[in-house]
Amino acid sequence: MNPNTTSVRAQKIAHWVELHQDELVAFVSKLVAAESPSLAPGAQRAALGILAGELDALGFEVERVPGIDVGDHLLARQGHDLA
């Protein structure tokens, strides 16, 4: 990828973020408020649920992968609305 393409892409991303700043701040605030300590797997359900819901709404197939001695992981693939 040449530098000009990268610069244009970065400008487009920055513009999108600027247009959606309030929405992004609300999402991050909701996510930060959800308790999710690494060593308490059960306490991570709320944060994982928020992320899974948002990814699903964006058209991703979301799978929860059980963690070993830690919380679960989310696996998101392009899915039902993006194929």
ZASE-538630 format. One record per residue (C-alpha): residue number from 0; chain; y, z, x. Coordinates in steps of 0.05 Angstrom, whole numbers, plus 5000, padded with zeros to 4 digits. Each point is the difference from the previous one (the first is absolute). Example, Ala and Ser with C-alpha at 12.3 -4.5 7.8 and 13.67 -1.06 7.14 Angstrom:
% ZASE-538630
+-----+------+------+------+------+
: pos : unit :    v :    w :    u :
+-----+------+------+------+------+
:   0 :    A : 4910 : 5156 : 5246 :
:   1 :    A : 5069 : 4987 : 5027 :
+-----+------+------+------+------+
This chain:
% ZASE-538630
+-----+------+------+------+------+
: pos : unit :    v :    w :    u :
+-----+------+------+------+------+
:   0 :    A : 5000 : 5000 : 5000 :
:   1 :    A : 5067 : 4981 : 5029 :
:   2 :    A : 5058 : 5049 : 5005 :
:   3 :    A : 5042 : 4963 : 4947 :
:   4 :    A : 4944 : 5006 : 4949 :
:   5 :    A : 4992 : 5074 : 5016 :
:   6 :    A : 5075 : 5012 : 4993 :
:   7 :    A : 5003 : 4965 : 4933 :
:   8 :    A : 4940 : 5039 : 4975 :
:   9 :    A : 5031 : 5066 : 5024 :
:  10 :    A : 5065 : 4982 : 4964 :
:  11 :    A : 4961 : 4986 : 4935 :
:  12 :    A : 4963 : 5065 : 5005 :
:  13 :    A : 5064 : 5039 : 5014 :
:  14 :    A : 5033 : 4967 : 4940 :
:  15 :    A : 4941 : 5017 : 4954 :
:  16 :    A : 5001 : 5072 : 5024 :
:  17 :    A : 5075 : 5004 : 4987 :
:  18 :    A : 4990 : 4973 : 4929 :
:  19 :    A : 4943 : 5049 : 4986 :
:  20 :    A : 5026 : 5061 : 5037 :
:  21 :    A : 5004 : 5046 : 4939 :
:  22 :    A : 4930 : 4981 : 4979 :
:  23 :    A : 4972 : 5010 : 5070 :
:  24 :    A : 5034 : 5068 : 5008 :
:  25 :    A : 4972 : 5023 : 4933 :
:  26 :    A : 4930 : 4978 : 5021 :
:  27 :    A : 5003 : 5033 : 5068 :
:  28 :    A : 5028 : 5064 : 4969 :
:  29 :    A : 4942 : 5002 : 4951 :
:  30 :    A : 4950 : 4988 : 5055 :
:  31 :    A : 5031 : 5053 : 5046 :
:  32 :    A : 4999 : 5051 : 4944 :
:  33 :    A : 4925 : 4991 : 4991 :
:  34 :    A : 4964 : 5050 : 5044 :
:  35 :    A : 4951 : 4966 : 5047 :
:  36 :    A : 4980 : 5044 : 5059 :
:  37 :    A : 4949 : 4966 : 5045 :
:  38 :    A : 4952 : 5058 : 5003 :
:  39 :    A : 4999 : 5012 : 4925 :
:  40 :    A : 4967 : 4937 : 4971 :
:  41 :    A : 5005 : 5023 : 4928 :
:  42 :    A : 5075 : 5009 : 5006 :
:  43 :    A : 5008 : 4926 : 5017 :
:  44 :    A : 4980 : 4975 : 4931 :
:  45 :    A : 5071 : 4997 : 4974 :
:  46 :    A : 5027 : 4959 : 5059 :
:  47 :    A : 4940 : 4953 : 4998 :
:  48 :    A : 5008 : 4992 : 4925 :
:  49 :    A : 5073 : 4980 : 5008 :
:  50 :    A : 4984 : 4949 : 5053 :
:  51 :    A : 4939 : 4973 : 4963 :
:  52 :    A : 5042 : 4992 : 4936 :
:  53 :    A : 5055 : 4963 : 5035 :
:  54 :    A : 4952 : 4954 : 5037 :
:  55 :    A : 4962 : 4985 : 4936 :
:  56 :    A : 5066 : 4984 : 4965 :
:  57 :    A : 5015 : 4950 : 5055 :
:  58 :    A : 4934 : 4965 : 4987 :
:  59 :    A : 4956 : 5030 : 5054 :
:  60 :    A : 4927 : 5021 : 4991 :
:  61 :    A : 5000 : 5072 : 5022 :
:  62 :    A : 4939 : 5038 : 5024 :
:  63 :    A : 4999 : 5072 : 5020 :
:  64 :    A : 4957 : 5010 : 5063 :
:  65 :    A : 4974 : 5071 : 5010 :
:  66 :    A : 5023 : 5033 : 5063 :
:  67 :    A : 4954 : 5043 : 5044 :
:  68 :    A : 5030 : 5069 : 5011 :
:  69 :    A : 5068 : 4972 : 4979 :
:  70 :    A : 5029 : 4970 : 4938 :
:  71 :    A : 4982 : 4933 : 4971 :
:  72 :    A : 5029 : 4933 : 5021 :
:  73 :    A : 5025 : 4943 : 4957 :
:  74 :    A : 4976 : 4929 : 5012 :
:  75 :    A : 5045 : 4949 : 4965 :
:  76 :    A : 4983 : 4927 : 4996 :
:  77 :    A : 5036 : 4943 : 4967 :
:  78 :    A : 4970 : 4998 : 4932 :
:  79 :    A : 5008 : 4987 : 4927 :
:  80 :    A : 5072 : 4975 : 4998 :
:  81 :    A : 5008 : 4972 : 5070 :
:  82 :    A : 4939 : 4955 : 5008 :
+-----+------+------+------+------+
